[in-house]
Amino acid sequence: MVDHKEVSYTPVGSNAIHCREVCLQVKKKKILDQVSFEVPRGSITGLLGPNGAGKSSLLRMIAGLSAPDSGSVHIFDQPAGEAMLSKLSLLPDRGSLPGWLTAGKWLAFARSIYPDWNDASAEQLVESLKISLDSRISVMSRGEEARLQLLTCLARTAPLVILDEPFTGVDMISREQISSTVVSELADGERTFLIATHDIREMEMLFDRLILIKDGQIQSVANVEQLRSSGKSVESHYREVFA
């Protein structure tokens, strides 16, 4: 395990996410093992690690969709769970939208089910992500549907945004549109982003904090600015930890 002591924990009131000694076991396999970290409010944090590291399981716990066997997960100083669902917006890995709807009809439906839906943001995102409202979801490319899913996530005003592998199966142009849209969303620093991704190069310039995980254990928690001041990049640090 790589220990980066230069990154100290922030005061309790400053955190969007606070995980302490989280453990999860499925049958006889440990999925998460004593996972502890914090994500400061207003930050953009990359959750990085190889396949099977436990990233998606961890994000589901933070989103309140499952519970750890032991340990604690807090969102804005409250236990993660049903009561905190309104505080976060989740883009799940390999999610799918109803194929029989057009993009426009899907967004109208999303508007009706999310109390925190922001019409102005949705209109802006339709333009920036180049969404064709008349297109039926079933005939969209993987990249087009991924952009529509991201729009659904970002059009809400929830203070915590969790993106699980937003680039899976997505073409290069869509990747650029997605990453540039996330940048614009971060401009005011009001929302907190936690992004699990394998696409380090695509997102490297966005992150200000890294959490590296392997085999269900945290390998490193690092401040990106401090890494760069020591002559390292996100990619080089990733290689250093997982080589």
Secondary structure by P-SEA (a helix, b strand, c coil): ccccccccccccccccbbbcbbbbbcccccccccccccccccbbbbbccccccaaaaaaaaaacccccccccccccccccccccccccccccccccccccccaaaaaaaaaaccccccaaaaaaaaaaaccccccccccccaaaaaaaaaaaaacccccbbbbccccccccaaaaaaaaaaaaaaaccccbbbbbbbcccccccccccbbbbbccccccccccaaaaaaacccaaaaaaaacc
